[in-house]
Amino acid sequence: MQSLGRVLIIAGSDSSGGAGVQADIKTVTALGGYAATAITAITVQNTLGVTGVHPIPIEVIEAQARAVLDDIGADAIKTGMLGDVATVELVARLLDAAPGVTAVIDPVMTAKGGVALLAADAAQAVKRLLVPRAALLTPNAPEAEALTGLTVSDTDGLRRAGEALLAAGARAVLMKGGHLPGDRVIDLLMTPAGETVFEGERIDTRHTHGTGCTLASACATGLAQGLPLAAAVARAWDYVHEAMLHAPGFGAGHGPLDHGWPLRGRA
């Protein structure tokens, strides 16, 4: 019997429900896991963009996380929007205090519409403090550039950045190629032992809000449930692909996915 899998999500709230903590909870639940949260910020947003970001006090973020860890516990911690250096430092402390918990680090830096969700100085803190603690790091191409200083304009660039992040201490990286040009999307799962390629035809859709949050949370759920890394990522990739195909069509901008599609099947 598959383990339920407890996932503590440390991330920001998305009022539209398409990304952030809301997408994370839906994803973990749809894949049979148990989601708990420590909310780092309240954002005001919809499919057209982010119009407000209201950080949660650092002591409240810590209190939320410790309340969960001290009682329910976690098999995986998944991070999303962290916002500033102080929150990055807090996450590092929490991970050090929970050495048996798998860390899935999604280095969220900007919203889909381009609004910054991570302070400029915090990117280096992520590289210094969270990359070495990551069981799995899930950057897209712009995030990989920010973390490594390398140009990522094609799959070879994505691979070079992945190698640099492994050298910086990450145990595995899922390098996401959705921002790169081409008719096909290529993601690279890289570990010191080798590489697995996930490739599929690009879906022509505006409904891509929360794809990064969703993919990372799906990976975290699989790892929390005891799946091997490659199997967890493969299931997550399939889940996001189907969630995009089943998108409900809500909103006038970057619309949300259908996180609940497994409840209704693929048809």
C-alpha positions, 0 to 999 in steps of 0.5 A: 500500500502506498504511503499517504506522504506528508508534505509541508509546503512553505510558500505564498498564497495565491488568491486566484487558486491557480498557483502558490499554496492553493495549487500545492494543496490541490496537487498533493491531495489529488495525488493521494498525499497529505498537505500542510502549510506555512504561508510566507506571503499573501498575494493579491492576484488573478489570471491577469497578474499580481497587484499586491504582495503582503509578507507574513512576519518571519516569526509567524512563518516559523511558528506555522512550520514548527507547529506542523513539524512538532505534531504532524511531522513531514516526509517532504518539505516543498518550498515556493515563494520565499520572498526575502533573505530572512525567510530563506535563512529560516527554511535552511534552519528548519531543514537542518532541524529535520534531517530525515525530511526530503527537501524539494526546492522550487526557487520561485523568483517571478510571477507568470506576469513578471512581478518579482516574488523574490528579492534580488539579494535573496537569489544568492541566499537560495544558492548558498543555503538551499541548493546544498540542502535540496534533494531536488531543485526545480528551476526554470530557465530564467531561475537557472540563469539567476542561480548560476550566472550562465546563459540558458537559451537552449537545452545544452545551456539548461544542461550546463546550468544543471551541472553547475547546480549539482556542483553547488550541492544539490542532490538532483535537479529538474531543469525545466525547459518550458521557457525555451523556444521550440515545438517540444518541451524538454526537461532534464532530471539530472543527478551525479549518476546520470540524466533522464530526459522528459520530452513532449509536444508543447501544448498551445494554451494560455492556461499555464498559471501555476505549472511550476508550483504544481510540478514541484509539489507533485514531485514532492508528493511522490518522494514523500510517498516513497517513490524513487526519484525518476518515478516521482518525476515521471508521475508529476510530469504526466499529472501536469500535462493532463492538468493543462489539457483539462484546464477549465478555461477560467480567467482572461489571462494566464488561466489555471490548470485542472488540479482535480482531473484524477478525480474525473479521469483523463477523458 
